[in-house]
Amino acid sequence: MDRWQAMRIFVKVAETASFGETARQLHMSAPAVTRAVAALEDLIGARLFVRTTRSVKLTEPGRRYLDDCRRILADIAEAEAAAAGSYAQPSGTLAITASGMFGQMYVLPIVHEYLQTYPAVSGRLLFVDRPVNLIEEGVDVAIRIGHLPDSGFSATRVGQVRRVVCGSPGYFERHGVPAVPADLRGHRIVASTGAWASPEWRFAGDHRVTINIWLQCNANEAAIATAVTGLGLARVLHYQIGPALLEDKLRIVLADYEEPPLPIHVLHPEGRHAPAKVRAFVDLAVARLRANSLLN
């Protein structure tokens, strides 16, 4: 077995944390996978994994070697793909993930434009409100809201979102406008059971208010729809009410007490080695999201 193939097997074991799963994915026998990793360890003169009956974990030398292997394998793949032409023109299937509501509102129109521009590409969308492991779930690009962990992936900041309190003009005419966070105790509150489900709402300046929930919804869309009808106040990310703000169906209050905004990033694993289908989508998504006034 050549060193390139052994390195490929080593990277897959590191990603799956399993010799057996690596063998299954690469259509090899488990002993062959074990021999390939052992050969690399003999060649390097260091253990790459700590193996127990229940787990396979990288050693410190193994973590360093993993980064080098990924870089080397990416260089090889880029050279081969460039020769075949796949890095010149977008083609294949592009997998994209984003949170549910953000994906529907802001990412889907970009995907539509992208697929019309590059007919040789097909799309796969994963709009879910949970963390998605890009490597394990085979995702090419993620649009993430919030502060990113140090993953080593390429990330481009494209905007920011604010957590806001909002209500309809009719509601404020009937019930008044809260001037400080503590005023929320006297208002009807519509809350989601998802993010920020705690009855204690925090604001800048260490303001904390324990709210009395009048209506609890299991989806932000329902909370927003209730606020639009004038029945109560909701707290959401401001991008979620962008169209309602533009149409003056909702207005933001307590803006002076908002917490610092959360960043939006376009994220992908391959960095400069990304194939044409990824580079083209990232370029388009960055341009469109940065140009959206509701996200800045």
ChimeraX commands (.cxc) that place a marker at each C-alpha (Angstrom):
marker #1 position 0.00,0.00,0.00 radius 0.5
marker #1 position 1.44,3.39,-0.99 radius 0.5
marker #1 position 1.85,6.22,1.47 radius 0.5
marker #1 position -0.86,8.36,-0.14 radius 0.5
marker #1 position -3.44,5.64,0.40 radius 0.5
marker #1 position -2.23,5.06,3.97 radius 0.5
marker #1 position -2.57,8.78,4.72 radius 0.5
marker #1 position -6.09,8.76,3.28 radius 0.5
marker #1 position -7.01,5.86,5.55 radius 0.5
marker #1 position -5.45,7.60,8.55 radius 0.5
marker #1 position -7.49,10.77,7.92 radius 0.5
marker #1 position -10.70,8.78,7.62 radius 0.5
marker #1 position -10.01,6.94,10.90 radius 0.5
marker #1 position -9.42,10.32,12.58 radius 0.5
marker #1 position -12.73,11.66,11.21 radius 0.5
marker #1 position -14.81,8.61,12.11 radius 0.5
marker #1 position -12.95,7.72,15.33 radius 0.5
marker #1 position -13.43,4.11,14.29 radius 0.5
marker #1 position -11.33,1.54,12.43 radius 0.5
marker #1 position -14.45,-0.50,11.65 radius 0.5
marker #1 position -16.43,2.45,10.26 radius 0.5
marker #1 position -13.43,3.49,8.17 radius 0.5
marker #1 position -13.21,0.00,6.73 radius 0.5
marker #1 position -16.91,0.09,5.86 radius 0.5
marker #1 position -16.74,3.51,4.19 radius 0.5
marker #1 position -13.60,2.70,2.20 radius 0.5
marker #1 position -14.78,-0.83,1.32 radius 0.5
marker #1 position -11.78,-2.42,2.98 radius 0.5
marker #1 position -11.28,-5.07,5.62 radius 0.5
marker #1 position -10.74,-3.93,9.19 radius 0.5
marker #1 position -7.30,-5.66,9.37 radius 0.5
marker #1 position -6.20,-3.78,6.23 radius 0.5
marker #1 position -7.12,-0.47,7.84 radius 0.5
marker #1 position -5.23,-1.42,11.00 radius 0.5
marker #1 position -2.15,-2.44,9.01 radius 0.5
marker #1 position -2.17,0.84,7.06 radius 0.5
marker #1 position -2.21,2.95,10.24 radius 0.5
marker #1 position 0.43,0.74,11.86 radius 0.5
marker #1 position 2.67,1.17,8.82 radius 0.5
marker #1 position 2.40,4.94,9.10 radius 0.5
marker #1 position 3.22,4.79,12.81 radius 0.5
marker #1 position 6.30,2.66,12.08 radius 0.5
marker #1 position 7.37,5.07,9.35 radius 0.5
marker #1 position 6.92,8.16,11.51 radius 0.5
marker #1 position 8.18,6.60,14.71 radius 0.5
marker #1 position 5.26,7.85,16.79 radius 0.5
marker #1 position 1.83,6.61,17.83 radius 0.5
marker #1 position -1.00,8.33,15.98 radius 0.5
marker #1 position -3.93,6.96,17.99 radius 0.5
marker #1 position -4.69,5.85,21.51 radius 0.5
marker #1 position -6.88,2.77,21.13 radius 0.5
marker #1 position -9.20,1.31,23.75 radius 0.5
marker #1 position -12.03,-1.17,23.45 radius 0.5
marker #1 position -14.48,1.73,23.31 radius 0.5
marker #1 position -12.71,4.61,21.61 radius 0.5
marker #1 position -10.05,5.71,19.16 radius 0.5
marker #1 position -8.47,9.08,19.92 radius 0.5
marker #1 position -5.66,11.01,18.26 radius 0.5
marker #1 position -2.42,11.53,20.13 radius 0.5
marker #1 position -0.76,14.95,20.08 radius 0.5
marker #1 position 1.60,13.89,17.24 radius 0.5
marker #1 position -1.45,12.40,15.53 radius 0.5
marker #1 position -3.30,15.74,15.62 radius 0.5
marker #1 position -0.34,17.54,14.07 radius 0.5
marker #1 position 0.08,14.83,11.45 radius 0.5
marker #1 position -3.64,14.98,10.62 radius 0.5
marker #1 position -3.37,18.66,9.65 radius 0.5
marker #1 position -0.38,17.89,7.44 radius 0.5
marker #1 position -2.11,14.92,5.81 radius 0.5
marker #1 position -5.21,16.94,5.02 radius 0.5
marker #1 position -3.12,19.64,3.41 radius 0.5
marker #1 position -1.11,17.15,1.36 radius 0.5
marker #1 position -4.17,15.20,0.25 radius 0.5
marker #1 position -5.97,18.42,-0.67 radius 0.5
marker #1 position -2.99,19.46,-2.81 radius 0.5
marker #1 position -3.07,16.10,-4.59 radius 0.5
marker #1 position -6.84,16.28,-5.11 radius 0.5
marker #1 position -6.57,19.83,-6.43 radius 0.5
marker #1 position -3.88,18.86,-8.92 radius 0.5
marker #1 position -5.89,15.88,-10.15 radius 0.5
marker #1 position -9.14,17.80,-10.36 radius 0.5
marker #1 position -7.49,20.70,-12.14 radius 0.5
marker #1 position -6.17,18.29,-14.75 radius 0.5
marker #1 position -9.66,16.86,-15.17 radius 0.5
marker #1 position -11.23,20.32,-15.38 radius 0.5
marker #1 position -13.63,20.01,-12.42 radius 0.5
marker #1 position -11.97,22.92,-10.64 radius 0.5
marker #1 position -12.50,25.15,-13.63 radius 0.5
marker #1 position -16.30,24.85,-13.90 radius 0.5
marker #1 position -18.81,24.25,-11.10 radius 0.5
marker #1 position -20.31,20.77,-11.30 radius 0.5
marker #1 position -21.60,17.99,-9.08 radius 0.5
marker #1 position -23.82,18.26,-6.01 radius 0.5
marker #1 position -23.49,21.17,-3.58 radius 0.5
marker #1 position -24.68,20.62,0.00 radius 0.5
marker #1 position -25.57,23.72,2.05 radius 0.5
marker #1 position -26.80,24.09,5.61 radius 0.5
marker #1 position -28.29,26.97,7.60 radius 0.5
marker #1 position -30.77,27.40,10.45 radius 0.5
marker #1 position -34.37,26.76,9.46 radius 0.5
marker #1 position -35.89,30.22,9.27 radius 0.5
marker #1 position -32.73,31.98,8.08 radius 0.5
marker #1 position -32.25,29.37,5.39 radius 0.5
marker #1 position -35.79,29.75,4.08 radius 0.5
marker #1 position -35.73,33.54,4.11 radius 0.5
marker #1 position -32.22,34.44,3.01 radius 0.5
marker #1 position -30.26,31.42,1.77 radius 0.5
marker #1 position -32.87,29.75,-0.46 radius 0.5
marker #1 position -33.12,32.73,-2.88 radius 0.5
marker #1 position -29.32,32.66,-3.25 radius 0.5
marker #1 position -29.41,28.92,-3.96 radius 0.5
marker #1 position -32.08,29.47,-6.62 radius 0.5
marker #1 position -29.93,32.10,-8.32 radius 0.5
marker #1 position -26.83,29.91,-8.07 radius 0.5
marker #1 position -28.48,26.81,-9.58 radius 0.5
marker #1 position -29.87,28.85,-12.45 radius 0.5
marker #1 position -26.41,30.27,-13.11 radius 0.5
marker #1 position -24.64,26.90,-12.94 radius 0.5
marker #1 position -26.90,24.24,-14.50 radius 0.5
marker #1 position -24.26,21.51,-14.10 radius 0.5
marker #1 position -24.68,21.71,-10.30 radius 0.5
marker #1 position -27.49,20.16,-8.28 radius 0.5
marker #1 position -28.26,21.23,-4.71 radius 0.5
marker #1 position -28.90,19.58,-1.37 radius 0.5
marker #1 position -30.23,21.79,1.44 radius 0.5
marker #1 position -30.19,21.08,5.16 radius 0.5
marker #1 position -32.09,23.83,6.97 radius 0.5
marker #1 position -32.21,22.72,10.61 radius 0.5
marker #1 position -31.98,24.39,14.00 radius 0.5
marker #1 position -29.18,22.20,15.33 radius 0.5
marker #1 position -25.40,22.07,14.94 radius 0.5
marker #1 position -24.40,20.27,11.74 radius 0.5
marker #1 position -21.04,18.49,11.49 radius 0.5
marker #1 position -19.93,19.50,8.01 radius 0.5
marker #1 position -17.49,16.62,7.60 radius 0.5
marker #1 position -19.64,13.82,8.98 radius 0.5
marker #1 position -22.79,14.96,7.18 radius 0.5
marker #1 position -21.07,15.73,3.88 radius 0.5
marker #1 position -21.92,19.43,3.80 radius 0.5
marker #1 position -19.93,21.79,1.58 radius 0.5
marker #1 position -21.01,25.21,2.91 radius 0.5
marker #1 position -22.66,26.40,6.12 radius 0.5
marker #1 position -24.16,29.77,6.96 radius 0.5
marker #1 position -23.82,30.13,10.72 radius 0.5
marker #1 position -25.21,32.68,13.16 radius 0.5
marker #1 position -23.21,33.16,16.34 radius 0.5
marker #1 position -19.60,33.09,17.45 radius 0.5
marker #1 position -17.64,30.28,15.81 radius 0.5
marker #1 position -15.43,27.76,17.61 radius 0.5
marker #1 position -11.88,27.36,16.34 radius 0.5
marker #1 position -12.51,24.71,13.68 radius 0.5
marker #1 position -9.80,25.48,11.15 radius 0.5
marker #1 position -12.48,26.02,8.48 radius 0.5
marker #1 position -12.54,29.04,6.20 radius 0.5
marker #1 position -15.03,31.60,7.49 radius 0.5
marker #1 position -16.12,34.90,5.93 radius 0.5
marker #1 position -18.19,37.34,7.96 radius 0.5
marker #1 position -21.15,38.64,5.98 radius 0.5
marker #1 position -23.33,40.43,8.51 radius 0.5
marker #1 position -24.79,40.40,11.97 radius 0.5
marker #1 position -28.12,39.89,13.69 radius 0.5
marker #1 position -29.63,41.49,16.77 radius 0.5
marker #1 position -31.89,40.02,19.40 radius 0.5
marker #1 position -34.82,42.43,19.56 radius 0.5
marker #1 position -38.14,43.00,21.31 radius 0.5
marker #1 position -40.92,43.88,18.90 radius 0.5
marker #1 position -44.64,44.55,18.70 radius 0.5
marker #1 position -47.21,45.93,16.30 radius 0.5
marker #1 position -48.11,49.64,16.06 radius 0.5
marker #1 position -51.64,48.76,17.17 radius 0.5
marker #1 position -50.36,47.01,20.30 radius 0.5
marker #1 position -48.29,50.03,21.30 radius 0.5
marker #1 position -51.27,52.34,20.78 radius 0.5
marker #1 position -53.35,50.26,23.17 radius 0.5
marker #1 position -50.75,49.27,25.76 radius 0.5
marker #1 position -47.96,51.84,25.49 radius 0.5
marker #1 position -44.28,51.46,24.61 radius 0.5
marker #1 position -41.90,49.97,27.21 radius 0.5
marker #1 position -39.16,52.48,27.97 radius 0.5
marker #1 position -36.84,50.23,30.00 radius 0.5
marker #1 position -36.57,46.41,30.24 radius 0.5
marker #1 position -38.34,46.34,33.61 radius 0.5
marker #1 position -41.49,47.70,31.89 radius 0.5
marker #1 position -41.90,44.33,30.16 radius 0.5
marker #1 position -43.42,42.92,33.35 radius 0.5
marker #1 position -46.56,44.89,32.58 radius 0.5
marker #1 position -46.92,43.66,28.98 radius 0.5
marker #1 position -48.27,40.58,27.26 radius 0.5
marker #1 position -45.30,38.43,26.21 radius 0.5
marker #1 position -45.33,35.88,23.41 radius 0.5
marker #1 position -42.34,33.53,23.78 radius 0.5
marker #1 position -40.87,30.64,21.81 radius 0.5
marker #1 position -39.98,27.34,23.44 radius 0.5
marker #1 position -36.82,27.21,21.28 radius 0.5
marker #1 position -33.83,29.48,21.76 radius 0.5
marker #1 position -33.83,31.76,24.83 radius 0.5
marker #1 position -36.76,29.87,26.36 radius 0.5
marker #1 position -35.77,31.00,29.85 radius 0.5
marker #1 position -38.30,33.34,31.52 radius 0.5
marker #1 position -35.37,35.58,32.47 radius 0.5
marker #1 position -34.55,37.95,29.64 radius 0.5
marker #1 position -31.13,39.59,29.74 radius 0.5
marker #1 position -30.24,42.93,28.25 radius 0.5
marker #1 position -27.14,45.11,27.92 radius 0.5
marker #1 position -26.01,46.85,31.06 radius 0.5
marker #1 position -26.73,43.73,33.13 radius 0.5
marker #1 position -30.47,44.37,33.02 radius 0.5
marker #1 position -32.42,41.20,33.79 radius 0.5
marker #1 position -36.18,40.81,33.71 radius 0.5
marker #1 position -38.26,37.81,34.69 radius 0.5
marker #1 position -41.15,37.93,32.27 radius 0.5
marker #1 position -44.68,36.57,32.57 radius 0.5
marker #1 position -45.37,34.54,29.43 radius 0.5
marker #1 position -48.88,35.08,28.08 radius 0.5
marker #1 position -48.53,32.73,25.10 radius 0.5
marker #1 position -45.81,30.15,24.53 radius 0.5
marker #1 position -45.17,28.87,20.99 radius 0.5
marker #1 position -42.95,26.06,19.76 radius 0.5
marker #1 position -41.87,28.06,16.69 radius 0.5
marker #1 position -40.66,31.60,16.17 radius 0.5
marker #1 position -42.97,31.94,13.17 radius 0.5
marker #1 position -45.99,31.51,15.45 radius 0.5
marker #1 position -44.69,34.02,17.99 radius 0.5
marker #1 position -44.02,36.55,15.23 radius 0.5
marker #1 position -47.47,36.03,13.68 radius 0.5
marker #1 position -49.06,36.63,17.08 radius 0.5
marker #1 position -47.06,39.82,17.54 radius 0.5
marker #1 position -48.13,41.03,14.08 radius 0.5
marker #1 position -51.80,40.63,15.06 radius 0.5
marker #1 position -51.21,43.00,17.98 radius 0.5
marker #1 position -51.76,40.51,20.78 radius 0.5
marker #1 position -48.37,40.75,22.47 radius 0.5
marker #1 position -44.62,41.44,22.35 radius 0.5
marker #1 position -42.08,38.93,21.07 radius 0.5
marker #1 position -38.30,38.63,21.32 radius 0.5
marker #1 position -36.62,37.29,18.18 radius 0.5
marker #1 position -33.59,37.79,15.96 radius 0.5
marker #1 position -34.20,40.87,13.89 radius 0.5
marker #1 position -33.69,39.13,10.53 radius 0.5
marker #1 position -36.76,37.01,11.30 radius 0.5
marker #1 position -39.02,40.07,11.21 radius 0.5
marker #1 position -37.29,41.86,8.32 radius 0.5
marker #1 position -40.32,41.90,5.98 radius 0.5
marker #1 position -42.68,42.89,8.82 radius 0.5
marker #1 position -40.39,45.79,9.74 radius 0.5
marker #1 position -40.28,47.04,6.15 radius 0.5
marker #1 position -44.10,46.91,5.96 radius 0.5
marker #1 position -44.47,48.58,9.40 radius 0.5
marker #1 position -46.34,45.57,10.73 radius 0.5
marker #1 position -43.85,45.38,13.60 radius 0.5
marker #1 position -41.63,47.89,15.36 radius 0.5
marker #1 position -38.58,47.33,17.53 radius 0.5
marker #1 position -38.49,48.70,21.07 radius 0.5
marker #1 position -35.79,48.85,23.78 radius 0.5
marker #1 position -33.10,49.14,21.09 radius 0.5
marker #1 position -30.81,51.00,23.52 radius 0.5
marker #1 position -30.78,47.92,25.75 radius 0.5
marker #1 position -29.97,45.29,23.15 radius 0.5
marker #1 position -27.12,42.85,23.75 radius 0.5
marker #1 position -24.16,42.91,21.30 radius 0.5
marker #1 position -25.15,41.54,17.89 radius 0.5
marker #1 position -24.28,38.00,16.76 radius 0.5
marker #1 position -22.09,37.60,13.65 radius 0.5
marker #1 position -23.12,35.74,10.49 radius 0.5
marker #1 position -20.44,33.72,8.68 radius 0.5
marker #1 position -20.23,31.71,5.49 radius 0.5
marker #1 position -18.19,28.65,6.43 radius 0.5
marker #1 position -16.59,25.85,4.40 radius 0.5
marker #1 position -13.93,23.23,5.17 radius 0.5
marker #1 position -11.65,23.24,2.12 radius 0.5
marker #1 position -10.22,26.75,2.26 radius 0.5
marker #1 position -8.31,27.71,-0.86 radius 0.5
marker #1 position -8.57,24.12,-2.08 radius 0.5
marker #1 position -12.34,24.28,-2.43 radius 0.5
marker #1 position -13.69,23.06,-5.78 radius 0.5
marker #1 position -15.29,25.44,-8.23 radius 0.5
marker #1 position -18.84,24.62,-7.11 radius 0.5
marker #1 position -18.00,25.75,-3.56 radius 0.5
marker #1 position -15.95,28.80,-4.52 radius 0.5
marker #1 position -18.70,30.05,-6.85 radius 0.5
marker #1 position -21.42,29.65,-4.24 radius 0.5
marker #1 position -19.37,31.25,-1.47 radius 0.5
marker #1 position -18.61,34.24,-3.68 radius 0.5
marker #1 position -22.29,34.67,-4.54 radius 0.5
marker #1 position -23.52,34.15,-0.96 radius 0.5
marker #1 position -21.00,36.61,0.48 radius 0.5
marker #1 position -21.98,39.27,-2.04 radius 0.5
marker #1 position -25.74,38.83,-1.60 radius 0.5
marker #1 position -25.73,38.59,2.20 radius 0.5
marker #1 position -23.43,41.59,2.63 radius 0.5
marker #1 position -25.67,43.63,0.35 radius 0.5
marker #1 position -28.76,42.81,2.44 radius 0.5
marker #1 position -29.46,45.84,4.64 radius 0.5
marker #1 position -31.54,43.71,7.03 radius 0.5
marker #1 position -28.43,41.72,7.99 radius 0.5
marker #1 position -26.15,44.65,8.82 radius 0.5
marker link #1:1,2 radius 0.2
marker link #1:2,3 radius 0.2
marker link #1:3,4 radius 0.2
marker link #1:4,5 radius 0.2
marker link #1:5,6 radius 0.2
marker link #1:6,7 radius 0.2
marker link #1:7,8 radius 0.2
marker link #1:8,9 radius 0.2
marker link #1:9,10 radius 0.2
marker link #1:10,11 radius 0.2
marker link #1:11,12 radius 0.2
marker link #1:12,13 radius 0.2
marker link #1:13,14 radius 0.2
marker link #1:14,15 radius 0.2
marker link #1:15,16 radius 0.2
marker link #1:16,17 radius 0.2
marker link #1:17,18 radius 0.2
marker link #1:18,19 radius 0.2
marker link #1:19,20 radius 0.2
marker link #1:20,21 radius 0.2
marker link #1:21,22 radius 0.2
marker link #1:22,23 radius 0.2
marker link #1:23,24 radius 0.2
marker link #1:24,25 radius 0.2
marker link #1:25,26 radius 0.2
marker link #1:26,27 radius 0.2
marker link #1:27,28 radius 0.2
marker link #1:28,29 radius 0.2
marker link #1:29,30 radius 0.2
marker link #1:30,31 radius 0.2
marker link #1:31,32 radius 0.2
marker link #1:32,33 radius 0.2
marker link #1:33,34 radius 0.2
marker link #1:34,35 radius 0.2
marker link #1:35,36 radius 0.2
marker link #1:36,37 radius 0.2
marker link #1:37,38 radius 0.2
marker link #1:38,39 radius 0.2
marker link #1:39,40 radius 0.2
marker link #1:40,41 radius 0.2
marker link #1:41,42 radius 0.2
marker link #1:42,43 radius 0.2
marker link #1:43,44 radius 0.2
marker link #1:44,45 radius 0.2
marker link #1:45,46 radius 0.2
marker link #1:46,47 radius 0.2
marker link #1:47,48 radius 0.2
marker link #1:48,49 radius 0.2
marker link #1:49,50 radius 0.2
marker link #1:50,51 radius 0.2
marker link #1:51,52 radius 0.2
marker link #1:52,53 radius 0.2
marker link #1:53,54 radius 0.2
marker link #1:54,55 radius 0.2
marker link #1:55,56 radius 0.2
marker link #1:56,57 radius 0.2
marker link #1:57,58 radius 0.2
marker link #1:58,59 radius 0.2
marker link #1:59,60 radius 0.2
marker link #1:60,61 radius 0.2
marker link #1:61,62 radius 0.2
marker link #1:62,63 radius 0.2
marker link #1:63,64 radius 0.2
marker link #1:64,65 radius 0.2
marker link #1:65,66 radius 0.2
marker link #1:66,67 radius 0.2
marker link #1:67,68 radius 0.2
marker link #1:68,69 radius 0.2
marker link #1:69,70 radius 0.2
marker link #1:70,71 radius 0.2
marker link #1:71,72 radius 0.2
marker link #1:72,73 radius 0.2
marker link #1:73,74 radius 0.2
marker link #1:74,75 radius 0.2
marker link #1:75,76 radius 0.2
marker link #1:76,77 radius 0.2
marker link #1:77,78 radius 0.2
marker link #1:78,79 radius 0.2
marker link #1:79,80 radius 0.2
marker link #1:80,81 radius 0.2
marker link #1:81,82 radius 0.2
marker link #1:82,83 radius 0.2
marker link #1:83,84 radius 0.2
marker link #1:84,85 radius 0.2
marker link #1:85,86 radius 0.2
marker link #1:86,87 radius 0.2
marker link #1:87,88 radius 0.2
marker link #1:88,89 radius 0.2
marker link #1:89,90 radius 0.2
marker link #1:90,91 radius 0.2
marker link #1:91,92 radius 0.2
marker link #1:92,93 radius 0.2
marker link #1:93,94 radius 0.2
marker link #1:94,95 radius 0.2
marker link #1:95,96 radius 0.2
marker link #1:96,97 radius 0.2
marker link #1:97,98 radius 0.2
marker link #1:98,99 radius 0.2
marker link #1:99,100 radius 0.2
marker link #1:100,101 radius 0.2
marker link #1:101,102 radius 0.2
marker link #1:102,103 radius 0.2
marker link #1:103,104 radius 0.2
marker link #1:104,105 radius 0.2
marker link #1:105,106 radius 0.2
marker link #1:106,107 radius 0.2
marker link #1:107,108 radius 0.2
marker link #1:108,109 radius 0.2
marker link #1:109,110 radius 0.2
marker link #1:110,111 radius 0.2
marker link #1:111,112 radius 0.2
marker link #1:112,113 radius 0.2
marker link #1:113,114 radius 0.2
marker link #1:114,115 radius 0.2
marker link #1:115,116 radius 0.2
marker link #1:116,117 radius 0.2
marker link #1:117,118 radius 0.2
marker link #1:118,119 radius 0.2
marker link #1:119,120 radius 0.2
marker link #1:120,121 radius 0.2
marker link #1:121,122 radius 0.2
marker link #1:122,123 radius 0.2
marker link #1:123,124 radius 0.2
marker link #1:124,125 radius 0.2
marker link #1:125,126 radius 0.2
marker link #1:126,127 radius 0.2
marker link #1:127,128 radius 0.2
marker link #1:128,129 radius 0.2
marker link #1:129,130 radius 0.2
marker link #1:130,131 radius 0.2
marker link #1:131,132 radius 0.2
marker link #1:132,133 radius 0.2
marker link #1:133,134 radius 0.2
marker link #1:134,135 radius 0.2
marker link #1:135,136 radius 0.2
marker link #1:136,137 radius 0.2
marker link #1:137,138 radius 0.2
marker link #1:138,139 radius 0.2
marker link #1:139,140 radius 0.2
marker link #1:140,141 radius 0.2
marker link #1:141,142 radius 0.2
marker link #1:142,143 radius 0.2
marker link #1:143,144 radius 0.2
marker link #1:144,145 radius 0.2
marker link #1:145,146 radius 0.2
marker link #1:146,147 radius 0.2
marker link #1:147,148 radius 0.2
marker link #1:148,149 radius 0.2
marker link #1:149,150 radius 0.2
marker link #1:150,151 radius 0.2
marker link #1:151,152 radius 0.2
marker link #1:152,153 radius 0.2
marker link #1:153,154 radius 0.2
marker link #1:154,155 radius 0.2
marker link #1:155,156 radius 0.2
marker link #1:156,157 radius 0.2
marker link #1:157,158 radius 0.2
marker link #1:158,159 radius 0.2
marker link #1:159,160 radius 0.2
marker link #1:160,161 radius 0.2
marker link #1:161,162 radius 0.2
marker link #1:162,163 radius 0.2
marker link #1:163,164 radius 0.2
marker link #1:164,165 radius 0.2
marker link #1:165,166 radius 0.2
marker link #1:166,167 radius 0.2
marker link #1:167,168 radius 0.2
marker link #1:168,169 radius 0.2
marker link #1:169,170 radius 0.2
marker link #1:170,171 radius 0.2
marker link #1:171,172 radius 0.2
marker link #1:172,173 radius 0.2
marker link #1:173,174 radius 0.2
marker link #1:174,175 radius 0.2
marker link #1:175,176 radius 0.2
marker link #1:176,177 radius 0.2
marker link #1:177,178 radius 0.2
marker link #1:178,179 radius 0.2
marker link #1:179,180 radius 0.2
marker link #1:180,181 radius 0.2
marker link #1:181,182 radius 0.2
marker link #1:182,183 radius 0.2
marker link #1:183,184 radius 0.2
marker link #1:184,185 radius 0.2
marker link #1:185,186 radius 0.2
marker link #1:186,187 radius 0.2
marker link #1:187,188 radius 0.2
marker link #1:188,189 radius 0.2
marker link #1:189,190 radius 0.2
marker link #1:190,191 radius 0.2
marker link #1:191,192 radius 0.2
marker link #1:192,193 radius 0.2
marker link #1:193,194 radius 0.2
marker link #1:194,195 radius 0.2
marker link #1:195,196 radius 0.2
marker link #1:196,197 radius 0.2
marker link #1:197,198 radius 0.2
marker link #1:198,199 radius 0.2
marker link #1:199,200 radius 0.2
marker link #1:200,201 radius 0.2
marker link #1:201,202 radius 0.2
marker link #1:202,203 radius 0.2
marker link #1:203,204 radius 0.2
marker link #1:204,205 radius 0.2
marker link #1:205,206 radius 0.2
marker link #1:206,207 radius 0.2
marker link #1:207,208 radius 0.2
marker link #1:208,209 radius 0.2
marker link #1:209,210 radius 0.2
marker link #1:210,211 radius 0.2
marker link #1:211,212 radius 0.2
marker link #1:212,213 radius 0.2
marker link #1:213,214 radius 0.2
marker link #1:214,215 radius 0.2
marker link #1:215,216 radius 0.2
marker link #1:216,217 radius 0.2
marker link #1:217,218 radius 0.2
marker link #1:218,219 radius 0.2
marker link #1:219,220 radius 0.2
marker link #1:220,221 radius 0.2
marker link #1:221,222 radius 0.2
marker link #1:222,223 radius 0.2
marker link #1:223,224 radius 0.2
marker link #1:224,225 radius 0.2
marker link #1:225,226 radius 0.2
marker link #1:226,227 radius 0.2
marker link #1:227,228 radius 0.2
marker link #1:228,229 radius 0.2
marker link #1:229,230 radius 0.2
marker link #1:230,231 radius 0.2
marker link #1:231,232 radius 0.2
marker link #1:232,233 radius 0.2
marker link #1:233,234 radius 0.2
marker link #1:234,235 radius 0.2
marker link #1:235,236 radius 0.2
marker link #1:236,237 radius 0.2
marker link #1:237,238 radius 0.2
marker link #1:238,239 radius 0.2
marker link #1:239,240 radius 0.2
marker link #1:240,241 radius 0.2
marker link #1:241,242 radius 0.2
marker link #1:242,243 radius 0.2
marker link #1:243,244 radius 0.2
marker link #1:244,245 radius 0.2
marker link #1:245,246 radius 0.2
marker link #1:246,247 radius 0.2
marker link #1:247,248 radius 0.2
marker link #1:248,249 radius 0.2
marker link #1:249,250 radius 0.2
marker link #1:250,251 radius 0.2
marker link #1:251,252 radius 0.2
marker link #1:252,253 radius 0.2
marker link #1:253,254 radius 0.2
marker link #1:254,255 radius 0.2
marker link #1:255,256 radius 0.2
marker link #1:256,257 radius 0.2
marker link #1:257,258 radius 0.2
marker link #1:258,259 radius 0.2
marker link #1:259,260 radius 0.2
marker link #1:260,261 radius 0.2
marker link #1:261,262 radius 0.2
marker link #1:262,263 radius 0.2
marker link #1:263,264 radius 0.2
marker link #1:264,265 radius 0.2
marker link #1:265,266 radius 0.2
marker link #1:266,267 radius 0.2
marker link #1:267,268 radius 0.2
marker link #1:268,269 radius 0.2
marker link #1:269,270 radius 0.2
marker link #1:270,271 radius 0.2
marker link #1:271,272 radius 0.2
marker link #1:272,273 radius 0.2
marker link #1:273,274 radius 0.2
marker link #1:274,275 radius 0.2
marker link #1:275,276 radius 0.2
marker link #1:276,277 radius 0.2
marker link #1:277,278 radius 0.2
marker link #1:278,279 radius 0.2
marker link #1:279,280 radius 0.2
marker link #1:280,281 radius 0.2
marker link #1:281,282 radius 0.2
marker link #1:282,283 radius 0.2
marker link #1:283,284 radius 0.2
marker link #1:284,285 radius 0.2
marker link #1:285,286 radius 0.2
marker link #1:286,287 radius 0.2
marker link #1:287,288 radius 0.2
marker link #1:288,289 radius 0.2
marker link #1:289,290 radius 0.2
marker link #1:290,291 radius 0.2
marker link #1:291,292 radius 0.2
marker link #1:292,293 radius 0.2
marker link #1:293,294 radius 0.2
marker link #1:294,295 radius 0.2
marker link #1:295,296 radius 0.2
view
